[in-house]
Amino acid sequence: MSRYPLQCATCAVREQAVCAALTEAERGELMRIGEHRTLERGDALIDAGEDNYACATLISGALKISAIDRDGTERIVALVHPAGFVGELFTPTAHHHVTALTDSLVCLFPRKPYEKLVDAYPHMAHALLRRSALDLAETRSIIDLIGRRGSRERVAGLLLVFARAAACDPGGVATQFDMPLTRGEIAGLLGLTIETVSRRLTDFSREGIIKKEGARGVKILDAPKLEELVR
């Protein structure tokens, strides 16, 4: 894990993240309190129960938000993609763990100074609300997948979630991406076994819907068919 100063001018998500609503002068205030931090897969960004935790915008990579049951079982409750925001503002302690799923880069801010900026700039609060609504919509779509009966629909739907997150344009679907979750994590998220997840991916590959490339790479060959499966 390494740290270095923010570089807003060259940020890959500056037009999609919360800070897009700010003027250059206001971004300058963010730069003064924040820093870039690199994370390796498995690095913890926030731990549940922390009372002095930070908040962050994801620039590249992928994060998971999770809870740990009493028996030690992890439950993934949300995924975070580039331009996404993490951090529970205006709460005394963090309720969930935030962990890097892949090598990632974040803009990290101390929570209390960030909260002061949100209070000072209503348009920043509005941008946060809009970002939260987008993230909530994805979380609801994943919950909807879990409620579906068939494993084909669940796996197909999650592949579409990954493809939309990897797209360059909002609302687009990337044709090639790396899955941020392991098959075990996918199984846990969708309420399936690892074997079932593997079989469904193999089925989709055999049917010409996707092409598997390495351990995590996926190329979508028939996006309409994939979308048809989850309707």
VENBEL-V509305 format. One record per residue. RES is the residue in one letter. SS is DSSP state (H for helix, E for strand, L for the rest). PSI is psi in radians with two decimals (* if undefined). Layout:
res/ss/psi
RES/SS/PSI
RES/SS/PSI
//
This chain:
res/ss/psi
M/L/2.21
S/E/2.78
R/E/2.57
Y/E/2.86
P/L/2.67
L/L/2.57
Q/L/1.31
C/H/-0.59
A/H/-0.52
T/H/0.22
C/L/2.31
A/L/-0.34
V/L/0.32
R/L/-0.41
E/L/-0.13
Q/L/-0.40
A/L/3.05
V/H/-0.65
C/H/-0.16
A/H/-0.41
A/H/-0.13
L/L/2.69
T/L/2.96
E/H/-0.67
A/H/-0.71
E/H/-0.64
R/H/-0.59
G/H/-0.63
E/H/-0.68
L/H/-0.73
M/H/-0.59
R/H/-0.51
I/H/-0.21
G/E/3.10
E/E/2.74
H/E/2.49
R/E/2.30
T/E/2.48
L/E/2.48
E/L/2.76
R/L/2.25
G/L/-0.22
D/L/2.40
A/E/2.28
L/E/-0.74
I/E/2.42
D/L/2.42
A/L/2.40
G/L/-0.21
E/L/2.44
D/L/-0.05
N/L/0.81
Y/L/2.91
A/E/3.08
C/E/2.83
A/E/2.70
T/E/2.29
L/E/2.20
I/E/-0.80
S/E/2.72
G/L/-2.68
A/L/2.53
L/E/2.74
K/E/2.52
I/E/2.19
S/E/2.87
A/E/2.63
I/E/2.12
D/L/2.95
R/L/-0.54
D/L/0.09
G/L/0.03
T/L/2.28
E/E/2.39
R/E/2.02
I/E/2.15
V/E/-0.28
A/E/2.73
L/E/2.59
V/E/2.24
H/L/2.95
P/L/2.39
A/L/-0.15
G/L/2.72
F/E/2.42
V/E/2.54
G/L/2.31
E/L/1.65
L/L/2.59
F/L/0.53
T/L/2.53
P/L/-0.56
T/L/2.73
A/L/2.43
H/L/-0.30
H/L/2.79
H/E/2.49
V/E/2.12
T/E/2.54
A/E/2.21
L/L/-0.50
T/L/3.02
D/L/2.25
S/E/2.80
L/E/2.27
V/E/2.71
C/E/2.04
L/E/2.36
F/E/2.44
P/E/2.40
R/H/-0.85
K/H/-0.81
P/H/-0.60
Y/H/-0.72
E/H/-0.63
K/H/-0.67
L/H/-0.67
V/H/-0.71
D/H/-0.63
A/H/-0.51
Y/L/1.71
P/H/-0.58
H/H/-0.46
M/H/-0.71
A/H/-0.67
H/H/-0.73
A/H/-0.67
L/H/-0.72
L/H/-0.73
R/H/-0.73
R/H/-0.73
S/H/-0.64
A/H/-0.70
L/H/-0.78
D/H/-0.68
L/H/-0.66
A/H/-0.71
E/H/-0.74
T/H/-0.71
R/H/-0.63
S/H/-0.62
I/H/-0.72
I/H/-0.69
D/H/-0.67
L/H/-0.75
I/H/-0.55
G/L/-0.15
R/L/2.66
R/L/-0.79
G/L/2.51
S/H/-0.53
R/H/-0.80
E/H/-0.69
R/H/-0.84
V/H/-0.72
A/H/-0.75
G/H/-0.69
L/H/-0.63
L/H/-0.67
L/H/-0.63
V/H/-0.80
F/H/-0.74
A/H/-0.69
R/H/-0.65
A/H/-0.55
A/H/-0.13
A/L/2.55
C/L/-0.60
D/L/2.42
P/L/2.29
G/L/-0.10
G/L/3.04
V/L/2.04
A/L/2.48
T/L/-0.19
Q/E/2.33
F/E/2.91
D/E/2.31
M/L/2.20
P/L/-0.32
L/L/2.56
T/L/2.91
R/H/-0.58
G/H/-0.71
E/H/-0.67
I/H/-0.77
A/H/-0.80
G/H/-0.70
L/H/-0.71
L/H/-0.04
G/L/0.62
L/L/3.05
T/L/2.79
I/H/-0.68
E/H/-0.70
T/H/-0.75
V/H/-0.80
S/H/-0.72
R/H/-0.73
R/H/-0.71
L/H/-0.70
T/H/-0.72
D/H/-0.83
F/H/-0.62
S/H/-0.76
R/H/-0.58
E/L/-0.02
G/L/0.32
I/L/-0.70
I/E/2.95
K/E/2.18
K/E/2.33
E/E/1.70
G/L/-2.83
A/L/-0.61
R/L/-0.20
G/E/2.44
V/E/2.35
K/E/2.16
I/E/2.10
L/L/-0.47
D/L/1.40
A/H/-0.73
P/H/-0.67
K/H/-0.70
L/H/-0.75
E/H/-0.61
E/H/-0.60
L/H/-0.47
V/L/0.09
R/L/*
//
